[in-house]
Amino acid sequence: MAFLAALVGRPNVGKSTLFNRLAGAKLALVDDTPGVTRDRRVHEARLAGMEFRIMDTAGLEDAGPETLSGRMRAQTEIGIREADVIFFMVDAKQGITPVDHTFANLVRRSGKPVILVANKAEAKASDAGLAESYALGLGDPVAISAEHGLGMPDLFRAILDTLGRERVFPEENADEVAETDITLAEGEADEEAPARDWAKKPMRIAIVGRPNAGKSTLINAFLGEDRLLTGPEAGITRDSISIDMVWKDRSIRLHDTAGMRRKAKVQEKLERMSVADGLRAIRFAEVVIVMIDVTQPFDKQDLQIADLIVREGRAPVLAYSKFDLVDDRQAKLAELREMTERLLPQIKGVRAVPVSGETGYGLDKLMGAVFETYDRWNIRIGTGPLNRWFEQAITRHPPPAVSGRRLKIKYITQAKTRPPGFVLSVTRADAMPDSYIRYLVNAIRESFDLAGIPIRMMLRETDNPFAGRKRKPD
């Protein structure tokens, strides 16, 4: 099994930058603001022929356990216990601070192998910081520049010396790995490979909503542990964190996202980056769970998020969050379902489940709704049933006449799935009213049990074989 390396250090020493470089993709948010990272993030990493897992952690700060910084530190300490080796990072440009000494003692007491990594060594003033780092008592520092990729061969050799070849290359002959071949994989893996086996790959689920809607609490309830940072403060989550789990023998990759406020309220650069990261998670996901806070249901932002999911073609599921705070549950549920039907007509029949991340209420039903919606999103209708439905639909309600000429629809075919997409062969595509397209979408949704998922209906105008020919004189 690949070893797990945890990136540990005080805020703003470049942990997330090194994480992105080793992961081969810009997964973690990077900004000059200290304390950007708050949750633990784990991803596959590669350095030369060395394959391992890398964990990004929150910057270590000395704070009380009840504060946000204290809870962040507790998450990092959990990461230290889980890791096989610790990359203790310091800022060579700024030099060693008393905080570095404090937390160097912490990682030393953990008993885990430690590699001292002096980042930002490309700066002219870094030599003094490198000399100071020996005082931490963690061995020789490895001078790198995570931003520019300098020092990666030295980091490779430090890992090899610390863990040994048998641990680093458990399935290969270590002698065959050339230390001079130190290259770092660039770019992100193609998640949409044509030969993808959908049954074996984890189902990708993004959980989105307004700030403080209970997204991280829900994921912790699924996992049965405090994996993500939670609390009464709004906007705790900043990165889109992906976590793998198994639910009833089905592999799932959950994506927690930052709360999305209205665009006009998003002013700070860091929040804009967090929202953009959440939008990428929506586009990457297959099913998107929209958390609706029942104490303030269906805010304008909730509707905009749901509409975005439909436009992106993802499979939506609504979760009525914080349902443990409701007294009259039956009346509240009836009210919420009426509001859903009235305010979200574009996803008529969307599955909506009352849940509580605090108590675990409704988790089974929510995942049942996710699996059902996912299956609908992947459906392919046979040619025979689709043609029979099409004949009945246009017979029951023929296409309208425009400018005295009736529009003709020759046939329909399903062009794609995920979401279901259909192509109509018509005579005059520009003249086809939107109301008639909505009629066909609603009819096919009802006939083939496609409630609650986006349906694409595209028009293809057939060529007129008589176009350009002159009319013969009588």
N, C-alpha and C positions, 0 to 999 in steps of 0.2 A: 504493500500500500504506500502511496506517495506521502512523503512527510509534509507536515504543516508548519509553515514559518509565519510568525506573528510580527508585524511591524509595530514597534512600541517606542514611545518618546513623548516629550512635551509637545504642545501645540505648535504647528507651523514650522516643523523641521523638514517637511517634504515626504511624509509617509505615503500620502495618497499619490503623489507623483511617482514614487518608486513602485507603488502597487500597480499603477496603470502601465508602467514600462514593462514590468515582469509579466503582467497579464496579457500584454500585447494589444490593449485597447483602452480607450479613455472611458473607463467605467465609473471611477470615483470622481466626484466633483473636486476641483482644485481651485483655490483662491487664496489671495494674500491674507484674508481675514482668518485669525486664529480660531480653531475649534469648528471648522467646517464639518469634519467627520464626527458623527455621534454614535452610530451603530457599527457593530462588527460586520465586515463584508469579507467573504471567502470566495476565491476564484482560482481556476487552474492557472499555473504559471509555467514558464519555460525559460531556461537559460542554458544555451548550447544544447547538449543532449540531456540535460537535467530537467526532469519534469516533477513538479511538486505543487502543493497548494499554498497560496499566499493569503494572509489575513490582514486587512486594514483595520486599525482600531482608532478609537478616539484619543486625542491628546491627553496625557496624564496631567491632572491638576490636583492640587492639595485643597480639598473642599469637604464640607460636611456631607454625610450620606443622604440627607434629606434634600439637598440642592440638586439642580440639574447637572452641574459639573460633577458632583459626588456620584450620581447615578451613572454618568458616563464613565467615571473611573471604575466603578464596579463592573461595568460591561468589559472594560479593558482587562481587568484582573481575571475575569472568567476566560478571556481569550488567552492570557498568559498560561493559565492552567491547562487549556486544551492544546497548546502548541507543542511541537517537538523541538523547535529551535526558535530563539528570539533574536530578531534583528533590532538591536537597541540603537535608535537613530539620534544623532545630535547635529547641530548646525555648526559646521566648521567656520563659516563666515562670521557668525555672531560670537562664537566661543562658548565655553562651558559655563553654565549658570548654576546657582545653588539648587534649582529645581532638578537639573540633570543629576546632581549628586544624590538627591533624595530618592529619585526613582531608579537610579542605578543600583542602590541598595535593595530596592523592592525586587527587581528582576534577579539580582544575585541570590536573594533568599528563596526564590522560587525553585532553585536547584536545576533549572533547565539550561541547556547549552546556550550561550549568548555570543553573538557576533556584533561587535561594535562597528556601526556604520556612520562615518562622518560625511554628511551630505553637503552639497554646495561647495565642493572642493575646487570648483573652477574659478572661484573668486580670488582676487589677488591677496586678500587679507586672511585666507584660509589657513596658512601655515601655522599661525599662532594658535588657532583653534584646534588644529590637529595635535600640536604639542600638548595643549591643555588636556585633551581627552584621555591621555595616559593616566591622569590622576583619578579617573573613575574606577580603575582597577578591573577593567573588563578585557584586558589584553590589547593587542595592537589594533588601532583603528583601520578600517578599510575606507580609503578615500574615494568617494564617487561623486558624480553629478547625475542625479536622477532625471533632471530635466534634459540634459544633453547626452545622456547615455555613456558618460565617461566612467571608467573604473569597473565595468561589468566583469572583465576577466579576473580582476582581483577578488570580486565578490564570489565568483564561481569557485576559485581556489579556496577561499575562506570557508565556504559551505562544505567543500570536499574534505578539508582538513578537520573541520569540527565534527562532522557526522560520520565520516568514513565512506569509502567507496561502496561497501556492501549495503549501507543504508540509503545512499543516494541513488545507486543503480541496482536495485534488487533483482531485476530481471535481465540484466545485460552483463556482458563482460566489461568491467570498468576499464581494462587496458585498451579497449577498442575506441574509447572516447578520447579524442584529441583535444588537449587543453587549448591549443592554438585556434581551434575552430569555435570561437566565442561569438555567436551571432544571436540577436534577439528577434523573435518573431514579431513582425509588425502587422497591424490590421486586425480586424475582428473576424472571428469564424463566421462562415456563411450559415445562418440559421435557416435559410430557405433553400437548401440543396434539393435539386429535382428528385433525387433518389431517396428522399426522406421516408422512413417507415413511421407513419403517424402512430401506429399502435404501440411502438416500442419507445418512442421519444416521450419525455415528460410533457404533460399538458401545461401550457404556459398561462398562468392566471395573474392578472394585475388587479390590485385593490386600490381604488381611487376614491376621492371625495374631497370635501372641504376640510380645512384644518380642524383638528380635534374632533373628527367624526368617529374615531375609534378604529382606524385601520390597523395600526400596529398592535393594539390590544387584541383584535380579532386574530391576527396571525399568531400571537403568543398563545391564544386559546387553542388554535389548531395544533401547535407544536407541543403544548403542555409544559412550556417553560418560558421564562422571561428572556426570550432571545432578542427582542427589540426593545429599545428604550421607550418608555411610556411615562405619562404624567399629566397633571392638569394644565400644563402650559401648552398653548396652541403653537403649532409649527415646529415640533421637536424633530420630526423626520426631515432630512434634507436630501440625502441620496436615495435613489431607487435601489433598494436592497433586494437581491434575489436569494431565496432559500428553498432548498430541495426537501421534499417530504414525501411520504407514501400514505395514501388514504384508501383503505380497503383494497389493498393490492394494486393501486393505481399510482404511478409515479406522477408527481406534480411539482412544478417550479413556481413558487409564489413570488410576486414582486410587490413589495411595499413601496409606496410612493409618497412624496411630500404633498401636503395639503394644497389644494389649488384655490386661491382666492380670485376675485374678479380682477380682470386685467388692469383696470384703472387703479387698483390698490397695490399692485405689485410694482414697487419703485426701486428697491435695492437690487443690485447686481446679483447677489447671492441667491435671493429668492427667485429671480428670473431664471437663473441657472437650474434651480431645483424644479421649477415648474416645467422647464424644457426637458429635464431628465424624466419627469413623470409622463410627459407627452410621448417621449420615445418608448417608455414602457408600455403605453397603450398600443402603439403601433407594433410593438414586438409581441404583444400578448395574443392569445387566441380567445380567451374568455376574460371579460372585465367585470369585476364586482364593484358596483357603485354604492358606497356607503351613504345612506340617507339618515341624518341625525333626527330621530323622532321628536326631539325637543324643539327643533327648528326645521320642520320638514319642507322639502321642495323650495329651497331658496333659488333665486334666479341662477346662481352658479351651479346648483345641482342639475338644472335643466340643460344648461350649456354643456356640462360635462357629458351628460347622457346623449345629447345631440352630436357631440364630437365623436363619441364611440360609434354611433350609427354611421356617421359620414366616413369614418375610417374602416367600416365593414367588420368591426369586431363583434363578438357575441356578448350581449350585455345581460347581467343579472343584478337585480336590486336587493340590497340588504338593509332592512329597516333597523338601524343600529340603536343601541342603548335601550332596548325594549324592556329591560329590567326596571327602568324608571317609570314605566307606564302603570297606572292603577287599573283603569278599565280597559283591558287589553282587547276585548272583542270590539268595542266601539271605536277604539283607536285604529285597529286593523282595518275595519270597514271604511273609516275616513281616509286612511292612507291609500287603500286600493282604489277608492273613487278618485282621489287626486292623481294617482298614477295614470288611470285610464283617461282622465280629462287633460292632463298636462303633457303626456307623452304619447300622442296618437301615432307617431311615426314608428313606434315599436309596440304595436297593439298586442296584448297578450304576454308581455314580458314577465318572466318569473320574478316574484318579489317575496322575500322571506324575512320574517322578524327574527332578529338575533341579538345576543348580548355577549360581547367578548369577555366581560367581567365574570359572568356566571357560566358561560359555555352553552347558553340556551340557543337552540335552533341550528347548531353547527351541522348536524347530520342532514337536516332538510336543506340547508344552504348548499352543501356539496352535492346533494341529489339534484337540486335545480341546476347547478353548474354542469353536471354530467349530461343531463337531459338537453340543456341548451347547446352544449358542445356537439352532441349527436345531431341535433337539428341543423346546426351551422355547417356540418359536413355532409348533409344529405345529398344524394343524387337520385333524381326521379327517372324512372325508366321511360323510354321513348313512347311505348304504347300507352301507359296511363297518362302521360303528359299530353299526347295528342287527343286522347278521348276527353280529357278535361278541357282542352283548348276548344274543341268543337262545341261542347256544351256551353262554355262561357260566352263565345261570340254568338251562339244561337239565342241564348237567353237575353243577351244585351249586345246587339250588333254595334260595330263601330259607327260613329256619327257621320253625318254628311256635312262637308265643309264647302262653302261656295257652290252649293248645288250638286256636288259630286261626293258620293259615299267613299269613305276611306276603306281600303282593303288590307286585311292582314292575312298573309298567305300561310304562314306556319310559325311555330315556336320551337326553340331548341334550348336545352340547358347548356350553357357555354362553360360554366365553372361552378365550383363550390367554394366554401370558406370566404364570404357568404355565398349562398345560392345566387347565381346570375343567369339570366335568361335573355335570349336574343329573339326579337320579333322581326319578321320580314314583312315590311309594309310598303305601300305604294308611295306615300308622301309623308315622310318622317316629320318634316317641319310643321305639318298641319295637324298632327295627332295631338288632341287635347291632353293636358296633364290629368284631368279628371278621369279619362278613360284608362290611362296607365295605372292610376290609383285603384280603379275598379279591378283591373286584372291582378294587381299585387295583392289586394285584399282577398280576392277570390282564390288565388293560388295558395295564399297563406292559410285560408280556412280549409281548403280541400285536402291539403297534404300535411296538415299539422305543423306549420312553420311559424307558430305564434312566437313573438318576442325576439325575432332575429331580423337583421336588415336583409332586404331582398333587392337585388339589382335587376332592373328591366331596361334593356338597351334596344334601340331601334336601328334596324339596318334597312336602308332603302334599296329596293331591287331595281335593276336596270330596266328601262323601258326599251324593248326590242324595236319599237317603231319610232324611237326618238331620232330626229334628223331627216326622216323620210318625207318627201314632198307628197302631198295629197294628190291623187290622180284626178284629172278633170272629169266631170260627169259626162 
